[in-house]
Structures are given as structure tokens and as C-alpha cells.
Amino acid sequence: MAIIVSIMESKNLPVLNRILAGLGENIRLARLRRRFSASLVSERAGISRPTLRAIERGDSGVSIGAY
């Protein structure tokens, strides 16, 4: 059963990466439009600056709770 799940996940991976990249880009653009620094946004969100950077890059290793 684990093999089937792994195969299904690998087929969806490119789609999910595009979605996360788009979401991250939208978050970054919204931050820049408001002229907020990364430090300010990360502090208000309760996350570290490297985590915010990873979110804005669309990194799939970030916990969904951080989004």
C-alpha cells in the first residue's frame, strides 16, 4: 500500500510545487506592496526569517501551519 501512495504522490509533485511557488510569490508580493520588511512579517506571524524566506520560495518542506 505504501508503494501506491508513494507513486501517487510523485505524480502530483510538480503540480503541488507550482501551487506552492505561486502561493509563496503572492505572499512575497503582498509583503512588498505593503512595504513590510521580512523581519516585521516574520515577527508578526511568529515564524523565523528563514521560514518566511522558504515560504516565499514555495519550499515544500515548510509545515502547512506556517502558511
C-alpha positions in Angstrom: 0.0 0.0 0.0 2.8 2.4 0.8 4.2 1.9 -2.7 0.9 3.0 -4.3 0.8 6.1 -2.1 4.3 7.0 -3.0 3.6 6.6 -6.7 0.5 8.8 -6.4 2.4 11.5 -4.5 5.2 11.6 -7.1 2.7 12.2 -9.9 1.2 15.2 -8.1 4.5 16.6 -7.0 5.1 19.0 -10.0 1.5 20.4 -9.6 1.9 20.9 -5.9 5.3 22.6 -6.4 3.7 25.0 -8.9 0.9 25.8 -6.4 3.3 26.4 -3.5 5.5 28.5 -5.7 2.5 30.6 -6.7 1.3 31.0 -3.2 4.8 32.0 -2.0 5.1 34.5 -4.7 1.7 36.0 -3.8 2.7 36.3 -0.2 6.0 38.0 -1.1 4.3 40.4 -3.5 1.7 41.3 -0.8 4.5 41.9 1.7 6.4 44.1 -0.8 3.3 46.1 -1.8 2.7 47.0 1.8 6.4 47.8 2.2 6.7 45.4 5.1 10.2 44.1 5.9 10.7 40.3 6.2 11.7 40.8 9.8 8.4 42.6 10.6 6.2 40.0 8.8 8.1 37.0 10.3 7.8 38.5 13.8 4.0 39.2 13.4 3.5 35.7 12.0 5.5 34.1 14.8 8.0 32.4 12.5 11.7 32.9 11.8 13.0 34.9 8.8 14.5 31.7 7.2 11.0 30.1 7.4 9.4 33.1 5.8 12.1 33.0 3.1 11.3 29.3 2.5 7.5 30.1 2.3 8.1 32.9 -0.2 10.2 30.5 -2.3 7.5 27.9 -2.2 9.6 25.3 -0.4 7.5 22.2 0.2 9.5 21.4 3.4 7.7 24.1 5.4 4.9 23.0 7.7 1.5 24.0 6.3 0.8 25.6 9.7 3.3 28.3 8.8 1.4 29.2 5.6 
